[in-house]
Amino acid sequence: MRLVIARCSVDYAGKLTAHLPLALRLVLIKADGSVSIHADDRAFKPLNWMNPPCSLREEPFEENGATARWTVTHTKSGERLILTVHEVLHDSSHELGVDPGLIKDGVEAHLQELLAEHITTLGDGWTLIRREFPTAIGPVDILCRDGRQGTVAVEIKRRGEIDGVEQLTRYLELLNRDPHLAPVRGVFAAQEIKPQARVLAADRGIDCVTLDYDALRGIEHEGTLF
């Protein structure tokens, strides 16, 4: 991961346009290629970002006090994130290694175990490929095939929020690079899914499923899961 603290302005050019005026900001450039711009007034959500696959080009740029211009281009959509850099206060790179992934609490772990054991609760003809399917950025909760033999990645949360959708999006982008698995679609499953997460999931082509933990635990008895 590369950490840069720079005084810069940021322009986004894509389906919409957005402008961040000149200010001191943190720029995160991750090993997966993603770039995100952060301020110091919020917990984790970036001001703007570009998900992989994308490329970063750095070049000199001298205009109105600027010294460099960084252009982040999404290689599929052509959308661009343009950073006009006036001053760099810090620039360092760190090797974090492979992350073991988030250790789930008891409910999430049990949901994953039950859903994997009874994967047909998601649909007739569904089959399990593997729980905790390994990837370079962490394990996918469940990888399975639907009734049409399409590959599906399932991310399970107790409480479904935007960060869970972003996590599943990163998994899908990586899994879809594997010709033996692609195309891979996503299912975001949780006991409760926030409206904002549903909107983002729909925009990403990800299906949402609300899980009833008590019903799933009693799946050997007649009853409904959803």
MIDOSE-1310 file (N, C-alpha, C; in nm, 2 decimals, decimal comma, always signed):
residues 226
mrlv	+0,08/-0,12/+0,00/+0,00/+0,00/+0,00/+0,09/+0,12/+0,00; +0,05/+0,22/-0,08/+0,12/+0,35/-0,08/+0,03/+0,46/-0,02; +0,09/+0,53/+0,08/+0,03/+0,64/+0,15/+0,09/+0,77/+0,11; +0,00/+0,86/+0,06/+0,05/+0,99/+0,02/-0,04/+1,10/+0,09
iarc	+0,03/+1,19/+0,15/-0,04/+1,31/+0,20/+0,00/+1,43/+0,12; -0,10/+1,49/+0,05/-0,07/+1,59/-0,05/-0,17/+1,70/-0,05; -0,12/+1,82/-0,08/-0,22/+1,93/-0,10/-0,26/+1,92/-0,25; -0,39/+1,90/-0,28/-0,43/+1,87/-0,41/-0,57/+1,90/-0,43
svdy	-0,61/+1,92/-0,56/-0,75/+1,92/-0,60/-0,78/+1,80/-0,68; -0,91/+1,76/-0,68/-0,94/+1,63/-0,74/-1,07/+1,65/-0,83; -1,06/+1,60/-0,95/-1,17/+1,61/-1,05/-1,21/+1,47/-1,09; -1,33/+1,43/-1,09/-1,38/+1,30/-1,14/-1,46/+1,33/-1,27
agkl	-1,42/+1,25/-1,37/-1,49/+1,26/-1,50/-1,54/+1,12/-1,54; -1,67/+1,11/-1,55/-1,73/+0,98/-1,58/-1,87/+1,00/-1,62; -1,96/+0,91/-1,56/-2,10/+0,93/-1,58/-2,15/+1,06/-1,52; -2,09/+1,10/-1,41/-2,11/+1,23/-1,35/-1,98/+1,30/-1,34
tahl	-1,98/+1,43/-1,31/-1,86/+1,50/-1,28/-1,86/+1,56/-1,14; -1,74/+1,56/-1,08/-1,73/+1,61/-0,94/-1,60/+1,68/-0,92; -1,60/+1,78/-0,83/-1,47/+1,85/-0,81/-1,45/+1,87/-0,66; -1,33/+1,84/-0,62/-1,29/+1,86/-0,48/-1,18/+1,98/-0,49
plal	-1,21/+2,09/-0,42/-1,12/+2,20/-0,43/-0,99/+2,17/-0,36; -0,89/+2,26/-0,38/-0,75/+2,24/-0,32/-0,76/+2,23/-0,17; -0,70/+2,12/-0,12/-0,69/+2,10/+0,03/-0,59/+1,99/+0,05; -0,56/+1,97/+0,18/-0,47/+1,87/+0,22/-0,54/+1,74/+0,24
rlvl	-0,50/+1,63/+0,17/-0,57/+1,51/+0,17/-0,48/+1,39/+0,18; -0,54/+1,27/+0,22/-0,47/+1,15/+0,22/-0,51/+1,07/+0,10; -0,41/+1,02/+0,02/-0,44/+0,94/-0,10/-0,39/+0,80/-0,07; -0,48/+0,70/-0,08/-0,44/+0,56/-0,06/-0,44/+0,49/-0,19
ikad	-0,32/+0,43/-0,22/-0,31/+0,35/-0,35/-0,28/+0,20/-0,30; -0,38/+0,12/-0,32/-0,37/-0,02/-0,27/-0,31/-0,12/-0,38; -0,27/-0,23/-0,33/-0,21/-0,33/-0,41/-0,30/-0,38/-0,52; -0,43/-0,38/-0,49/-0,53/-0,42/-0,59/-0,55/-0,32/-0,70
gsvs	-0,48/-0,20/-0,69/-0,50/-0,10/-0,80/-0,59/+0,01/-0,76; -0,67/-0,01/-0,66/-0,77/+0,10/-0,62/-0,70/+0,22/-0,57; -0,77/+0,33/-0,59/-0,72/+0,46/-0,54/-0,83/+0,53/-0,47; -0,81/+0,58/-0,35/-0,91/+0,65/-0,28/-0,86/+0,78/-0,21
ihad	-0,94/+0,88/-0,21/-0,91/+1,01/-0,15/-0,98/+1,03/-0,02; -0,91/+1,07/+0,08/-0,97/+1,08/+0,22/-0,94/+1,21/+0,28; -1,04/+1,26/+0,36/-1,02/+1,38/+0,44/-1,01/+1,33/+0,59; -1,00/+1,43/+0,68/-0,98/+1,40/+0,82/-1,11/+1,41/+0,90
draf	-1,22/+1,42/+0,83/-1,34/+1,45/+0,91/-1,45/+1,35/+0,90; -1,41/+1,22/+0,87/-1,51/+1,11/+0,86/-1,44/+0,98/+0,89; -1,51/+0,88/+0,92/-1,45/+0,76/+0,98/-1,38/+0,68/+0,87; -1,45/+0,63/+0,76/-1,38/+0,55/+0,67/-1,41/+0,58/+0,52
kpln	-1,53/+0,64/+0,50/-1,57/+0,66/+0,36/-1,49/+0,77/+0,29; -1,43/+0,73/+0,17/-1,35/+0,83/+0,10/-1,43/+0,94/+0,04; -1,37/+1,05/+0,01/-1,43/+1,16/-0,06/-1,46/+1,12/-0,21; -1,37/+1,05/-0,26/-1,38/+1,00/-0,40/-1,29/+0,88/-0,42
wmnp	-1,31/+0,80/-0,52/-1,23/+0,68/-0,53/-1,24/+0,62/-0,67; -1,16/+0,53/-0,70/-1,16/+0,45/-0,83/-1,13/+0,30/-0,80; -1,23/+0,22/-0,83/-1,21/+0,08/-0,80/-1,13/+0,01/-0,92; -1,06/-0,10/-0,89/-0,99/-0,17/-1,00/-1,09/-0,23/-1,09
pcsl	-1,04/-0,27/-1,21/-0,91/-0,24/-1,27/-0,88/-0,10/-1,32; -0,78/-0,04/-1,27/-0,75/+0,09/-1,32/-0,60/+0,11/-1,32; -0,55/+0,22/-1,39/-0,41/+0,25/-1,40/-0,39/+0,39/-1,35; -0,27/+0,42/-1,30/-0,23/+0,55/-1,25/-0,11/+0,60/-1,33
reep	-0,13/+0,72/-1,38/-0,02/+0,79/-1,46/+0,02/+0,91/-1,38; +0,15/+0,93/-1,35/+0,20/+1,05/-1,28/+0,28/+1,13/-1,38; +0,26/+1,26/-1,39/+0,34/+1,34/-1,49/+0,35/+1,48/-1,43; +0,46/+1,55/-1,47/+0,48/+1,69/-1,43/+0,37/+1,78/-1,48
feen	+0,33/+1,87/-1,40/+0,23/+1,97/-1,44/+0,25/+2,10/-1,37; +0,29/+2,20/-1,44/+0,32/+2,33/-1,37/+0,22/+2,43/-1,42; +0,12/+2,46/-1,34/+0,02/+2,56/-1,37/-0,05/+2,60/-1,24; -0,06/+2,73/-1,22/-0,13/+2,78/-1,10/-0,08/+2,72/-0,97
gata	+0,05/+2,70/-0,96/+0,12/+2,66/-0,84/+0,12/+2,51/-0,83; +0,07/+2,43/-0,92/+0,07/+2,29/-0,92/+0,21/+2,24/-0,97; +0,25/+2,12/-0,92/+0,37/+2,06/-0,96/+0,36/+1,93/-1,04; +0,24/+1,86/-1,02/+0,22/+1,73/-1,09/+0,08/+1,71/-1,11
rwtv	+0,05/+1,62/-1,20/-0,09/+1,57/-1,22/-0,09/+1,42/-1,23; -0,18/+1,36/-1,15/-0,20/+1,22/-1,14/-0,33/+1,18/-1,21; -0,33/+1,09/-1,30/-0,46/+1,05/-1,37/-0,48/+0,91/-1,35; -0,59/+0,88/-1,28/-0,63/+0,74/-1,25/-0,74/+0,71/-1,35
thtk	-0,72/+0,61/-1,44/-0,82/+0,57/-1,54/-0,87/+0,43/-1,52; -1,00/+0,42/-1,52/-1,06/+0,28/-1,51/-1,05/+0,22/-1,65; -0,99/+0,10/-1,65/-0,95/+0,04/-1,78/-1,07/-0,02/-1,86; -1,18/-0,03/-1,79/-1,30/-0,08/-1,86/-1,40/+0,03/-1,90
sger	-1,43/+0,12/-1,81/-1,52/+0,23/-1,84/-1,46/+0,35/-1,89; -1,33/+0,37/-1,87/-1,27/+0,49/-1,92/-1,29/+0,61/-1,83; -1,36/+0,59/-1,71/-1,38/+0,70/-1,62/-1,24/+0,74/-1,56; -1,23/+0,87/-1,52/-1,10/+0,92/-1,48/-1,11/+0,99/-1,34
lilt	-1,01/+0,98/-1,26/-0,99/+1,06/-1,14/-0,86/+1,13/-1,16; -0,87/+1,27/-1,16/-0,75/+1,35/-1,19/-0,72/+1,43/-1,06; -0,59/+1,40/-1,01/-0,54/+1,47/-0,90/-0,44/+1,58/-0,95; -0,47/+1,70/-0,92/-0,37/+1,81/-0,95/-0,30/+1,84/-0,82
vhev	-0,17/+1,80/-0,81/-0,09/+1,80/-0,69/-0,01/+1,93/-0,68; -0,02/+2,00/-0,57/+0,05/+2,12/-0,54/+0,17/+2,10/-0,45; +0,16/+2,01/-0,36/+0,26/+1,98/-0,26/+0,24/+1,84/-0,20; +0,35/+1,77/-0,19/+0,35/+1,64/-0,13/+0,42/+1,64/+0,01
lhds	+0,35/+1,62/+0,11/+0,41/+1,62/+0,25/+0,46/+1,49/+0,29; +0,41/+1,38/+0,24/+0,45/+1,24/+0,28/+0,42/+1,15/+0,16; +0,51/+1,06/+0,14/+0,49/+0,96/+0,03/+0,57/+0,83/+0,07; +0,50/+0,72/+0,11/+0,57/+0,60/+0,15/+0,49/+0,48/+0,11
shel	+0,56/+0,37/+0,09/+0,50/+0,24/+0,05/+0,53/+0,14/+0,15; +0,43/+0,05/+0,17/+0,44/-0,05/+0,27/+0,38/-0,18/+0,22; +0,45/-0,30/+0,24/+0,40/-0,43/+0,20/+0,32/-0,49/+0,32; +0,19/-0,50/+0,30/+0,11/-0,55/+0,41/+0,09/-0,70/+0,40
gvdp	+0,12/-0,77/+0,29/+0,10/-0,91/+0,28/-0,04/-0,95/+0,26; -0,07/-1,08/+0,26/-0,20/-1,13/+0,24/-0,28/-1,11/+0,37; -0,40/-1,05/+0,36/-0,48/-1,03/+0,48/-0,56/-1,16/+0,51; -0,57/-1,20/+0,63/-0,65/-1,32/+0,66/-0,80/-1,30/+0,66
glik	-0,84/-1,18/+0,64/-0,99/-1,15/+0,63/-1,05/-1,12/+0,76; -1,17/-1,07/+0,76/-1,24/-1,04/+0,88/-1,28/-1,17/+0,96; -1,25/-1,17/+1,09/-1,30/-1,28/+1,17/-1,45/-1,25/+1,21; -1,54/-1,33/+1,17/-1,68/-1,31/+1,19/-1,72/-1,34/+1,33
dgve	-1,82/-1,28/+1,38/-1,88/-1,32/+1,51/-1,95/-1,45/+1,50; -2,00/-1,50/+1,61/-2,06/-1,63/+1,61/-2,18/-1,64/+1,52; -2,27/-1,53/+1,51/-2,39/-1,54/+1,43/-2,35/-1,55/+1,28; -2,26/-1,46/+1,24/-2,22/-1,46/+1,10/-2,15/-1,59/+1,06
ahlq	-2,07/-1,64/+1,14/-2,00/-1,77/+1,12/-2,10/-1,88/+1,11; -2,20/-1,88/+1,20/-2,30/-1,99/+1,20/-2,39/-1,97/+1,08; -2,43/-1,85/+1,04/-2,51/-1,83/+0,92/-2,44/-1,89/+0,79; -2,30/-1,86/+0,79/-2,23/-1,91/+0,67/-2,23/-2,06/+0,67
ella	-2,21/-2,12/+0,79/-2,21/-2,27/+0,80/-2,34/-2,33/+0,76; -2,45/-2,27/+0,81/-2,59/-2,32/+0,78/-2,62/-2,30/+0,63; -2,59/-2,19/+0,58/-2,63/-2,16/+0,44/-2,55/-2,25/+0,35; -2,42/-2,27/+0,38/-2,34/-2,36/+0,29/-2,39/-2,50/+0,30
ehit	-2,44/-2,55/+0,42/-2,49/-2,68/+0,43/-2,62/-2,70/+0,36; -2,70/-2,59/+0,35/-2,83/-2,60/+0,29/-2,84/-2,49/+0,18; -2,75/-2,50/+0,09/-2,74/-2,40/-0,02/-2,86/-2,38/-0,10; -2,94/-2,49/-0,11/-3,06/-2,48/-0,19/-3,17/-2,39/-0,14
tlgd	-3,15/-2,34/-0,02/-3,24/-2,24/+0,03/-3,23/-2,11/-0,05; -3,12/-2,09/-0,12/-3,11/-1,98/-0,21/-3,18/-2,00/-0,34; -3,21/-2,12/-0,38/-3,28/-2,15/-0,50/-3,27/-2,30/-0,54; -3,36/-2,35/-0,61/-3,36/-2,49/-0,65/-3,24/-2,51/-0,74
gwtl	-3,17/-2,63/-0,72/-3,06/-2,67/-0,81/-2,93/-2,60/-0,77; -2,93/-2,52/-0,67/-2,80/-2,46/-0,63/-2,71/-2,56/-0,57; -2,58/-2,55/-0,59/-2,48/-2,64/-0,54/-2,36/-2,56/-0,48; -2,30/-2,61/-0,38/-2,19/-2,55/-0,31/-2,06/-2,59/-0,38
irre	-1,97/-2,49/-0,41/-1,84/-2,51/-0,46/-1,74/-2,52/-0,34; -1,75/-2,41/-0,25/-1,66/-2,41/-0,13/-1,70/-2,30/-0,04; -1,69/-2,32/+0,09/-1,69/-2,21/+0,19/-1,55/-2,15/+0,20; -1,54/-2,02/+0,23/-1,42/-1,95/+0,25/-1,33/-1,97/+0,13
fpta	-1,38/-1,95/+0,01/-1,31/-1,96/-0,12/-1,19/-1,86/-0,12; -1,07/-1,91/-0,13/-0,95/-1,81/-0,12/-0,93/-1,72/-0,24; -0,90/-1,60/-0,21/-0,86/-1,50/-0,32/-0,74/-1,43/-0,26; -0,68/-1,35/-0,35/-0,56/-1,27/-0,31/-0,59/-1,16/-0,21
igpv	-0,72/-1,13/-0,19/-0,76/-1,02/-0,10/-0,84/-1,07/+0,01; -0,85/-1,20/+0,03/-0,92/-1,25/+0,14/-1,02/-1,36/+0,09; -1,08/-1,44/+0,18/-1,17/-1,54/+0,14/-1,31/-1,50/+0,12; -1,37/-1,55/+0,01/-1,52/-1,53/-0,02/-1,60/-1,62/+0,07
dilc	-1,70/-1,57/+0,14/-1,78/-1,65/+0,23/-1,82/-1,78/+0,17; -1,90/-1,77/+0,06/-1,95/-1,89/-0,01/-1,93/-1,87/-0,16; -1,88/-1,97/-0,23/-1,88/-1,97/-0,37/-1,96/-2,09/-0,41; -2,06/-2,07/-0,50/-2,15/-2,18/-0,54/-2,20/-2,16/-0,68
rdgr	-2,28/-2,25/-0,73/-2,34/-2,24/-0,86/-2,49/-2,24/-0,85; -2,56/-2,16/-0,93/-2,70/-2,15/-0,92/-2,77/-2,26/-1,01; -2,90/-2,26/-1,02/-2,97/-2,36/-1,09/-2,93/-2,37/-1,24; -2,87/-2,26/-1,29/-2,83/-2,26/-1,43/-2,68/-2,28/-1,45
qgtv	-2,62/-2,33/-1,34/-2,48/-2,36/-1,33/-2,39/-2,23/-1,35; -2,45/-2,12/-1,32/-2,37/-1,99/-1,31/-2,30/-1,98/-1,18; -2,18/-1,92/-1,18/-2,10/-1,91/-1,06/-2,15/-1,79/-0,98; -2,17/-1,81/-0,85/-2,22/-1,70/-0,76/-2,13/-1,69/-0,63
avei	-2,09/-1,57/-0,60/-2,02/-1,54/-0,48/-2,12/-1,48/-0,38; -2,12/-1,54/-0,26/-2,21/-1,49/-0,16/-2,14/-1,43/-0,04; -2,17/-1,31/-0,01/-2,11/-1,24/+0,11/-2,21/-1,23/+0,22; -2,18/-1,28/+0,34/-2,28/-1,29/+0,45/-2,24/-1,19/+0,56
krrg	-2,34/-1,11/+0,60/-2,32/-1,02/+0,71/-2,44/-1,04/+0,81; -2,41/-1,00/+0,93/-2,53/-0,99/+1,03/-2,61/-0,87/+1,00; -2,53/-0,76/+0,97/-2,60/-0,63/+0,94/-2,53/-0,58/+0,81; -2,61/-0,57/+0,70/-2,56/-0,54/+0,57/-2,56/-0,39/+0,55
eidg	-2,43/-0,34/+0,53/-2,41/-0,20/+0,50/-2,33/-0,18/+0,38; -2,30/-0,05/+0,34/-2,23/-0,02/+0,22/-2,10/-0,09/+0,21; -2,02/-0,09/+0,32/-1,89/-0,15/+0,32/-1,89/-0,30/+0,28; -2,00/-0,37/+0,32/-2,01/-0,51/+0,28/-2,03/-0,52/+0,13
veql	-2,11/-0,43/+0,07/-2,13/-0,44/-0,07/-2,00/-0,41/-0,15; -1,92/-0,31/-0,09/-1,79/-0,27/-0,15/-1,70/-0,40/-0,14; -1,70/-0,47/-0,03/-1,62/-0,58/-0,01/-1,65/-0,69/-0,12; -1,78/-0,72/-0,14/-1,82/-0,82/-0,23/-1,79/-0,77/-0,38
tryl	-1,80/-0,64/-0,40/-1,76/-0,59/-0,54/-1,61/-0,62/-0,57; -1,53/-0,60/-0,47/-1,39/-0,63/-0,49/-1,36/-0,78/-0,52; -1,43/-0,86/-0,45/-1,42/-1,01/-0,47/-1,47/-1,04/-0,61; -1,58/-0,98/-0,66/-1,63/-1,01/-0,79/-1,54/-0,96/-0,90
elln	-1,48/-0,85/-0,88/-1,39/-0,80/-0,98/-1,27/-0,89/-1,00; -1,22/-0,95/-0,89/-1,11/-1,04/-0,89/-1,15/-1,18/-0,95; -1,26/-1,23/-0,90/-1,31/-1,36/-0,94/-1,34/-1,36/-1,09; -1,39/-1,25/-1,14/-1,43/-1,25/-1,29/-1,30/-1,24/-1,38
rdph	-1,19/-1,23/-1,32/-1,06/-1,24/-1,40/-1,02/-1,38/-1,43; -1,09/-1,48/-1,35/-1,05/-1,62/-1,37/-1,15/-1,68/-1,47; -1,09/-1,72/-1,59/-1,18/-1,77/-1,70/-1,25/-1,90/-1,66; -1,20/-1,97/-1,56/-1,27/-2,10/-1,51/-1,39/-2,07/-1,43
lapv	-1,40/-1,95/-1,38/-1,52/-1,91/-1,29/-1,61/-1,81/-1,36; -1,56/-1,72/-1,44/-1,64/-1,61/-1,50/-1,74/-1,67/-1,60; -1,86/-1,60/-1,60/-1,89/-1,48/-1,53/-1,94/-1,52/-1,39; -1,91/-1,43/-1,29/-1,94/-1,46/-1,15/-2,04/-1,34/-1,11
rgvf	-2,15/-1,37/-1,06/-2,24/-1,27/-1,00/-2,24/-1,28/-0,85; -2,30/-1,17/-0,79/-2,29/-1,17/-0,64/-2,43/-1,17/-0,57; -2,43/-1,22/-0,45/-2,54/-1,22/-0,37/-2,50/-1,17/-0,23; -2,56/-1,06/-0,18/-2,53/-1,00/-0,06/-2,64/-1,04/+0,04
aaqe	-2,60/-1,12/+0,14/-2,70/-1,18/+0,23/-2,67/-1,14/+0,37; -2,78/-1,09/+0,44/-2,77/-1,04/+0,58/-2,90/-1,05/+0,65; -2,89/-1,05/+0,78/-3,02/-1,05/+0,86/-3,09/-0,92/+0,84; -3,02/-0,81/+0,82/-3,08/-0,68/+0,80/-2,99/-0,61/+0,70
ikpq	-3,05/-0,55/+0,59/-2,98/-0,48/+0,49/-3,03/-0,33/+0,49; -2,93/-0,24/+0,50/-2,96/-0,10/+0,50/-3,01/-0,05/+0,36; -3,10/+0,04/+0,36/-3,15/+0,09/+0,22/-3,04/+0,14/+0,13; -2,94/+0,21/+0,19/-2,83/+0,26/+0,11/-2,75/+0,14/+0,05
arvl	-2,73/+0,03/+0,13/-2,66/-0,08/+0,08/-2,74/-0,15/-0,04; -2,87/-0,15/-0,03/-2,95/-0,21/-0,13/-2,94/-0,13/-0,26; -2,94/+0,00/-0,25/-2,93/+0,09/-0,37/-2,79/+0,06/-0,44; -2,68/+0,06/-0,36/-2,55/+0,04/-0,41/-2,54/-0,10/-0,48
aadr	-2,60/-0,20/-0,41/-2,59/-0,34/-0,46/-2,67/-0,35/-0,59; -2,78/-0,28/-0,60/-2,86/-0,28/-0,73/-2,78/-0,22/-0,84; -2,71/-0,11/-0,81/-2,63/-0,04/-0,91/-2,51/-0,13/-0,95; -2,46/-0,22/-0,87/-2,35/-0,30/-0,90/-2,40/-0,44/-0,96
gidc	-2,53/-0,45/-0,98/-2,58/-0,58/-1,03/-2,58/-0,69/-0,93; -2,58/-0,66/-0,80/-2,57/-0,76/-0,69/-2,71/-0,78/-0,63; -2,75/-0,91/-0,62/-2,88/-0,94/-0,55/-2,86/-0,93/-0,40; -2,97/-0,89/-0,34/-2,98/-0,89/-0,19/-3,07/-0,99/-0,14
vtld	-3,04/-1,06/-0,03/-3,12/-1,16/+0,03/-3,12/-1,14/+0,18; -3,24/-1,13/+0,24/-3,25/-1,11/+0,38/-3,27/-1,25/+0,45; -3,18/-1,28/+0,54/-3,18/-1,41/+0,61/-3,25/-1,40/+0,74; -3,33/-1,51/+0,77/-3,39/-1,52/+0,90/-3,31/-1,63/+0,98
ydal	-3,23/-1,58/+1,07/-3,13/-1,67/+1,14/-3,21/-1,79/+1,21; -3,32/-1,75/+1,28/-3,39/-1,85/+1,36/-3,45/-1,96/+1,26; -3,51/-1,91/+1,15/-3,57/-2,00/+1,06/-3,46/-2,09/+0,99; -3,34/-2,03/+0,97/-3,23/-2,11/+0,91/-3,18/-2,22/+1,00
rgie	-3,18/-2,19/+1,13/-3,13/-2,29/+1,23/-3,23/-2,40/+1,24; -3,36/-2,37/+1,21/-3,46/-2,48/+1,22/-3,50/-2,53/+1,08; -3,40/-2,53/+0,99/-3,43/-2,57/+0,85/-3,47/-2,71/+0,83; -3,43/-2,80/+0,93/-3,47/-2,94/+0,92/-3,62/-2,95/+0,94
hegt	-3,68/-2,85/+1,00/-3,83/-2,85/+1,02/-3,89/-2,77/+0,91; -4,01/-2,79/+0,89/-4,08/-2,72/+0,78/-4,09/-2,57/+0,83; -4,06/-2,48/+0,73/-4,07/-2,34/+0,76/-4,01/-2,27/+0,65; -4,01/-2,13/+0,66/-3,95/-2,05/+0,55/-3,83/-1,99/+0,59
lf	-3,73/-1,97/+0,50/-3,60/-1,91/+0,53/-3,61/-1,75/+0,52; -3,68/-1,71/+0,41/-3,68/-1,56/+0,39/-3,81/-1,50/+0,43
